[in-house]
């Protein structure tokens, strides 16, 4: 009775042990390969539970999350052979587990050392193609893009993807910093002087054009004013002539009354004339009778 039960328990226990040795899990942030006598026989596992032949087959797992490299600044030379230090960081991850294992033995430290060399070569190459001005100005965005593309292309052979490549700071070596700054200051001063000269030239042109337009405008306004004034005088003369031709006596009387008002319009005015003067013709004719 005891022997059959013991055998069943033994078989069940052996099955559990065998299952434990055969099963393995792959997490969502892991990559895994199955090895058989040191050779890769299966890869690209989905997250979940998988099986292998115990002892005969083994499993290697690698992290798939992004890893950051933030090393010491790298010394480079620009196109003018000016020494600079570049402070940078790189983000990378394993995307193809098979070439990663075959090229590095699955050792992350080996992959880091090789990637560091790839990154440094990319930095030295790209900075060596550019002038100081290009390296520290708006060209830096294009510079970082090229360095990432170059490093990523080379790193593909390691099963690695370069996710991001950023230059944090670019500094000159102390021995050349002052001379470089002086050169940049002189260049900026030259550009400023040229811009100022062009601005003054443009201002003079605008001013002379405005003066010319003002002179023409005033001349045209004076001409038009004279024309209008002449037309008004002609019209007034025409009206006077028409009025005079209709009633010459009344016209003469009206002009005399106006003259009286202008000559004796203020209290205390004194006018000394001969009473028989033509100026008093209408006053002398007035008898006060209706």
C-alpha positions as CSV (number, residue, x, y, z in Angstrom):
1,X,0.0,0.0,0.0
2,X,2.8,2.4,0.9
3,X,5.0,1.7,-2.1
4,X,2.4,2.7,-4.8
5,X,1.6,5.9,-2.9
6,X,5.2,6.7,-2.4
7,X,5.8,6.1,-6.1
8,X,3.0,8.5,-7.1
9,X,4.3,11.2,-4.8
10,X,7.8,10.7,-6.1
11,X,6.5,10.9,-9.7
12,X,4.5,14.0,-9.0
13,X,7.4,15.6,-7.2
14,X,9.7,14.8,-10.1
15,X,7.2,16.3,-12.5
16,X,7.1,19.5,-10.5
17,X,10.9,19.7,-10.4
18,X,11.1,18.9,-14.1
19,X,8.5,21.6,-14.9
20,X,10.3,24.1,-12.7
21,X,13.6,23.4,-14.6
22,X,11.9,23.5,-17.9
23,X,9.7,26.6,-17.6
24,X,10.9,30.2,-17.7
25,X,9.2,33.5,-17.8
26,X,10.0,36.6,-19.9
27,X,8.9,40.0,-18.5
28,X,7.6,42.9,-20.5
29,X,10.9,44.8,-20.1
30,X,13.1,41.8,-21.0
31,X,14.5,40.2,-24.1
32,X,15.5,36.5,-24.0
33,X,17.3,33.9,-26.1
34,X,17.5,30.2,-25.8
35,X,20.9,28.6,-26.0
36,X,21.7,25.0,-26.9
37,X,25.4,24.0,-26.4
38,X,26.3,27.7,-26.5
39,X,24.4,28.5,-29.8
40,X,21.3,30.5,-30.1
41,X,18.3,28.3,-31.1
42,X,15.4,30.6,-30.4
43,X,14.8,34.3,-29.7
44,X,12.1,37.0,-30.0
45,X,10.1,35.7,-27.1
46,X,6.8,37.4,-26.2
47,X,6.2,38.2,-22.5
48,X,4.9,35.2,-20.6
49,X,5.8,31.6,-19.7
50,X,8.0,29.5,-22.1
51,X,9.8,26.1,-21.9
52,X,13.2,24.7,-22.5
53,X,15.0,21.3,-22.2
54,X,16.5,21.3,-18.7
55,X,20.3,21.2,-18.5
56,X,20.7,20.8,-22.3
57,X,19.2,24.2,-23.0
58,X,19.8,27.5,-21.1
59,X,18.2,30.9,-21.3
60,X,19.8,34.4,-21.2
61,X,17.8,37.5,-20.5
62,X,18.7,41.1,-21.2
63,X,17.0,44.4,-20.1
64,X,15.0,46.2,-22.9
65,X,14.7,49.5,-21.0
66,X,16.6,52.7,-21.9
67,X,20.1,53.0,-20.4
68,X,22.0,56.3,-20.0
69,X,25.7,57.0,-20.6
70,X,26.9,60.2,-18.9
71,X,30.7,60.1,-19.1
72,X,33.3,62.7,-18.6
73,X,33.6,65.5,-21.2
74,X,35.4,64.5,-24.4
75,X,38.2,66.5,-25.9
76,X,37.8,67.4,-29.6
77,X,39.3,69.7,-32.3
78,X,37.3,71.8,-34.6
79,X,37.9,72.5,-38.3
80,X,40.3,75.3,-37.3
81,X,42.2,72.8,-35.1
82,X,40.9,74.6,-31.9
83,X,40.7,72.3,-28.9
84,X,37.4,72.1,-27.1
85,X,35.7,69.9,-24.5
86,X,32.3,68.4,-25.1
87,X,30.0,67.4,-22.3
88,X,27.3,65.0,-23.5
89,X,25.0,62.1,-22.6
90,X,23.7,59.2,-24.7
91,X,20.6,57.0,-24.2
92,X,20.5,53.6,-25.7
93,X,18.7,50.2,-25.4
94,X,19.1,46.6,-26.6
95,X,16.7,46.0,-29.5
96,X,18.1,42.8,-31.1
97,X,19.1,40.3,-28.5
98,X,20.8,37.8,-30.9
99,X,23.6,40.2,-32.3
100,X,23.9,41.7,-28.9
101,X,24.8,38.2,-27.5
102,X,27.0,37.2,-30.3
103,X,29.0,40.5,-30.4
104,X,29.3,41.1,-26.7
105,X,28.8,37.7,-25.1
106,X,25.7,39.1,-23.5
107,X,27.8,41.2,-21.1
108,X,26.4,44.7,-20.7
109,X,29.8,46.2,-19.6
110,X,31.4,45.0,-22.8
111,X,28.5,46.7,-24.8
112,X,29.0,49.9,-22.8
113,X,32.7,50.0,-23.6
114,X,32.1,49.5,-27.3
115,X,29.3,52.0,-27.4
116,X,31.5,54.6,-25.7
117,X,34.1,54.2,-28.4
118,X,31.5,54.5,-31.1
119,X,30.1,57.7,-29.5
120,X,33.5,59.3,-29.0
121,X,34.4,58.6,-32.6
122,X,31.2,60.2,-33.8
123,X,31.8,63.3,-31.6
124,X,35.4,63.7,-32.9
125,X,34.4,63.2,-36.5
126,X,31.4,65.6,-36.5
127,X,33.2,68.4,-34.6
128,X,36.2,68.1,-36.8
129,X,34.0,68.9,-39.8
130,X,32.7,72.2,-38.3
131,X,34.1,75.6,-37.4
132,X,33.8,77.0,-33.9
133,X,30.9,79.2,-34.9
134,X,29.0,76.3,-36.4
135,X,29.7,74.1,-33.4
136,X,28.3,76.5,-30.8
137,X,25.5,78.2,-32.8
138,X,22.2,77.0,-34.3
139,X,24.3,74.3,-36.1
140,X,24.3,72.3,-32.8
141,X,20.9,70.8,-33.5
142,X,22.1,69.5,-36.8
143,X,25.4,68.4,-35.2
144,X,23.6,66.3,-32.5
145,X,21.4,64.7,-35.2
146,X,24.3,63.7,-37.3
147,X,26.2,62.3,-34.3
148,X,23.2,60.3,-33.2
149,X,22.7,58.9,-36.7
150,X,26.4,58.0,-37.1
151,X,26.5,56.3,-33.7
152,X,23.2,54.5,-34.2
153,X,24.3,53.1,-37.6
154,X,27.5,51.7,-36.1
155,X,25.8,50.4,-33.0
156,X,23.2,48.4,-35.0
157,X,25.9,45.7,-35.4
158,X,25.8,45.3,-31.6
159,X,22.0,44.9,-31.5
160,X,21.8,48.4,-29.9
161,X,19.7,51.4,-30.8
162,X,20.9,54.9,-29.9
163,X,17.7,56.6,-28.7
164,X,19.1,60.1,-27.9
165,X,22.4,61.9,-28.2
166,X,22.6,65.4,-26.6
167,X,25.5,67.8,-26.2
168,X,25.0,69.5,-22.8
169,X,27.9,72.0,-22.9
170,X,30.8,72.9,-25.2
171,X,33.8,74.7,-23.6
172,X,37.1,75.9,-24.9
173,X,40.4,74.8,-23.4
174,X,41.7,77.4,-21.0
175,X,44.8,78.0,-23.1
176,X,42.8,79.1,-26.1
177,X,39.6,80.4,-24.5
178,X,40.6,84.1,-24.3
179,X,42.0,84.2,-27.9
180,X,38.8,82.5,-29.2
181,X,36.6,84.9,-27.3
182,X,38.5,87.9,-28.7
183,X,38.2,86.6,-32.2
184,X,34.4,86.1,-31.7
185,X,34.1,89.6,-30.2
186,X,36.0,91.2,-33.1
187,X,33.8,89.3,-35.6
188,X,30.6,90.4,-33.8
189,X,31.9,94.0,-33.7
190,X,32.6,93.9,-37.5
191,X,29.2,92.5,-38.2
192,X,27.6,95.2,-36.0
193,X,29.6,97.9,-37.7
194,X,28.4,96.7,-41.2
195,X,24.8,96.5,-40.0
196,X,25.0,100.0,-38.5
197,X,26.5,101.4,-41.7
198,X,23.8,99.7,-43.8
199,X,21.2,101.1,-41.4
200,X,22.6,104.7,-41.6
201,X,22.7,104.5,-45.4
202,X,19.1,103.3,-45.5
203,X,18.1,106.1,-43.1
204,X,19.7,108.7,-45.3
205,X,17.9,107.3,-48.3
206,X,14.6,107.4,-46.5
207,X,15.2,110.9,-45.3
208,X,16.2,112.3,-48.7
209,X,13.2,110.6,-50.3
210,X,10.9,112.1,-47.6
211,X,12.3,115.6,-48.2
212,X,11.9,115.2,-51.9
213,X,8.3,114.0,-51.5
214,X,7.6,116.9,-49.0
215,X,8.9,119.5,-51.5
216,X,6.9,118.1,-54.3
217,X,3.8,117.9,-52.1
218,X,4.1,121.6,-51.0
219,X,4.8,122.7,-54.5
220,X,1.7,120.9,-55.8
221,X,-0.4,122.3,-52.9
222,X,0.8,125.8,-53.6
223,X,0.1,125.4,-57.3
224,X,-3.4,124.0,-56.7
225,X,-4.1,126.8,-54.1
226,X,-3.1,129.5,-56.6
227,X,-5.3,127.9,-59.2
228,X,-8.3,127.7,-56.9
229,X,-7.6,131.3,-55.6
230,X,-7.5,132.5,-59.2
231,X,-10.7,130.8,-60.1
232,X,-12.3,132.3,-57.0
233,X,-11.2,135.8,-57.9
234,X,-12.4,135.3,-61.4
235,X,-15.8,134.1,-60.2
236,X,-16.0,137.0,-57.7
237,X,-15.2,139.5,-60.5
238,X,-17.8,137.8,-62.7
239,X,-20.4,138.1,-59.9
240,X,-19.5,141.8,-59.3
241,X,-19.7,142.5,-63.0
242,X,-23.1,140.8,-63.3
243,X,-24.4,142.7,-60.3
244,X,-23.0,146.0,-61.6
245,X,-24.6,145.5,-65.0
246,X,-28.0,144.9,-63.5
247,X,-28.1,148.0,-61.2
248,X,-25.0,150.1,-61.4
249,X,-26.4,152.8,-59.0
250,X,-27.3,150.3,-56.2
251,X,-23.9,148.6,-56.7
252,X,-22.1,151.9,-56.2
253,X,-24.3,152.7,-53.2
254,X,-23.5,149.4,-51.6
255,X,-19.8,149.8,-52.1
256,X,-20.0,153.3,-50.6
257,X,-21.8,152.0,-47.5
258,X,-19.2,149.4,-47.0
259,X,-16.5,152.0,-47.3
260,X,-18.2,154.2,-44.7
261,X,-18.3,151.2,-42.3
262,X,-14.6,150.4,-42.7
263,X,-13.4,154.0,-42.4
264,X,-15.6,155.0,-39.4
265,X,-16.3,151.7,-37.8
266,X,-14.8,152.4,-34.3
267,X,-15.8,155.0,-31.7
268,X,-13.5,158.0,-31.7
269,X,-12.4,157.6,-35.3
270,X,-11.7,160.9,-36.9
271,X,-11.8,161.4,-40.7
272,X,-10.9,164.8,-42.2
273,X,-12.2,165.3,-45.8
274,X,-13.6,168.0,-48.0
275,X,-17.5,167.9,-47.6
276,X,-17.8,168.1,-51.4
277,X,-15.5,165.1,-51.8
278,X,-17.0,162.3,-53.9
279,X,-16.6,160.0,-50.9
280,X,-19.6,161.8,-49.2
281,X,-21.8,161.8,-52.3
282,X,-24.5,159.6,-50.9
283,X,-24.4,161.2,-47.5
284,X,-24.9,164.7,-49.1
285,X,-27.8,163.4,-51.2
286,X,-29.6,162.1,-48.1
287,X,-32.2,164.8,-47.0
288,X,-33.9,162.6,-44.4
289,X,-37.1,162.9,-46.2
290,X,-39.1,159.9,-47.3
